[in-house]
Amino acid sequence: MTHTLPPGTRDPDARPLRPVDADRFRRALAVHAAGVVVITAQSEGTPVGLTATSFSSVSLNPPLVSFYVDRSSTTWPRLRAADHFAVNVLTADQAELARRFARKGIDRFAAPTRWRPGPLGAPLLLDVSAHLICLPYESIDVGDHILVVGLVTEAEVHEPGHPLIYQRGRFGRFLPQT
Ligand SMILES: Cc1cc2nc3c(=O)[nH]c(=O)nc-3n(C[C@H](O)[C@H](O)[C@H](O)COP(=O)(O)O)c2cc1C
């Protein structure tokens, strides 16, 4: 490809483009802080859910949100089969709940998890900052993950909503600047 670069710009062709190594990639991404949600659904009569930090807003009109799920997730096939899902935005006090919804081989909805059925049936975790009820809008294979986009049909916000944050493998709190 021939192109003209502005003066002082590094020529991207000067070095072969190759993926960053996995360890460096993980370390760089680990410093990025993210809020924590639990995605839940009712699938064939059974509640399912998993912890995710890949949650993001996508669009205002229509109201869309997204998250990425690992292709190897055993929760995903059951989430995909559900006709809607809920996003539970966790509070700073809910790190144990986040760990629980990332753990394999347990009933994530058994006590001490506290939840209730939502308006369309998806389980809603109690004491969270917000609930979003979503209809599946799009899911796209991207690398080793699946990008899941949901159309938000209902949103409930519970004040004051101090968020749970995840960074460098640890849970923590958000400290606003005054
Ligand atoms: C803080 C945190 C964030 C996570 N974020 C994601 C995520 O965005 N996408 C994902 O697929 N898994 C994520 N996981 C992993 C899942 O919560 C869970 O461990 C995994 O789905 C378990 O596998 P299963 O689906 O086979 O039960 C996260 C785990 C933790 C602890």
The ligand as an SDF file (V2000), in Angstrom:
LIG
                    3D

 31 33  0  0  0  0  0  0  0  0999 V2000
  -14.1970   -9.6840   38.0070 C   0  0  0  0  0  0  0  0  0  0  0  0
  -14.5500  -10.6990   36.9670 C   0  0  0  0  0  0  0  0  0  0  0  0
  -14.9450  -10.2720   35.7110 C   0  0  0  0  0  0  0  0  0  0  0  0
  -15.2820  -11.1880   34.7120 C   0  0  0  0  0  0  0  0  0  0  0  0
  -15.6920  -10.7380   33.4910 N   0  0  0  0  0  0  0  0  0  0  0  0
  -16.0370  -11.6290   32.5360 C   0  0  0  0  0  0  0  0  0  0  0  0
  -16.5080  -11.1670   31.2780 C   0  0  0  0  0  0  0  0  0  0  0  0
  -16.6290   -9.9790   31.0180 O   0  0  0  0  0  0  0  0  0  0  0  0
  -16.8430  -12.1130   30.3460 N   0  0  0  0  0  0  0  0  0  0  0  0
  -16.7320  -13.4620   30.5960 C   0  0  0  0  0  0  0  0  0  0  0  0
  -17.0300  -14.2670   29.7400 O   0  0  0  0  0  0  0  0  0  0  0  0
  -16.3050  -13.9060   31.8160 N   0  0  0  0  0  0  0  0  0  0  0  0
  -15.9680  -13.0350   32.7730 C   0  0  0  0  0  0  0  0  0  0  0  0
  -15.5560  -13.4790   33.9870 N   0  0  0  0  0  0  0  0  0  0  0  0
  -15.5530  -14.9240   34.2270 C   0  0  0  0  0  0  0  0  0  0  0  0
  -16.9780  -15.4200   34.5510 C   0  0  0  0  0  0  0  0  0  0  0  0
  -17.5710  -14.6800   35.5920 O   0  0  0  0  0  0  0  0  0  0  0  0
  -16.9970  -16.8740   35.0220 C   0  0  0  0  0  0  0  0  0  0  0  0
  -15.8740  -17.1350   35.7930 O   0  0  0  0  0  0  0  0  0  0  0  0
  -17.0250  -17.8250   33.9300 C   0  0  0  0  0  0  0  0  0  0  0  0
  -18.1010  -17.5400   33.1090 O   0  0  0  0  0  0  0  0  0  0  0  0
  -17.2130  -19.1960   34.5670 C   0  0  0  0  0  0  0  0  0  0  0  0
  -17.3960  -20.0770   33.5720 O   0  0  0  0  0  0  0  0  0  0  0  0
  -18.8270  -20.6910   33.2150 P   0  0  0  0  0  0  0  0  0  0  0  0
  -19.5400  -19.6660   32.4120 O   0  0  0  0  0  0  0  0  0  0  0  0
  -18.3950  -21.8800   32.4330 O   0  0  0  0  0  0  0  0  0  0  0  0
  -19.5350  -21.0130   34.4920 O   0  0  0  0  0  0  0  0  0  0  0  0
  -15.2160  -12.5750   34.9860 C   0  0  0  0  0  0  0  0  0  0  0  0
  -14.8200  -13.0050   36.2590 C   0  0  0  0  0  0  0  0  0  0  0  0
  -14.5000  -12.0780   37.2420 C   0  0  0  0  0  0  0  0  0  0  0  0
  -14.0940  -12.5480   38.6140 C   0  0  0  0  0  0  0  0  0  0  0  0
  1  2  1  0
  2  3  1  0
  2 30  2  0
  3  4  2  0
  4  5  1  0
  4 28  1  0
  5  6  2  0
  6  7  1  0
  6 13  1  0
  7  8  2  0
  7  9  1  0
  9 10  1  0
 10 11  2  0
 10 12  1  0
 12 13  2  0
 13 14  1  0
 14 15  1  0
 14 28  1  0
 15 16  1  0
 16 17  1  0
 16 18  1  0
 18 19  1  0
 18 20  1  0
 20 21  1  0
 20 22  1  0
 22 23  1  0
 23 24  1  0
 24 25  2  0
 24 26  1  0
 24 27  1  0
 28 29  2  0
 29 30  1  0
 30 31  1  0
M  END
$$$$
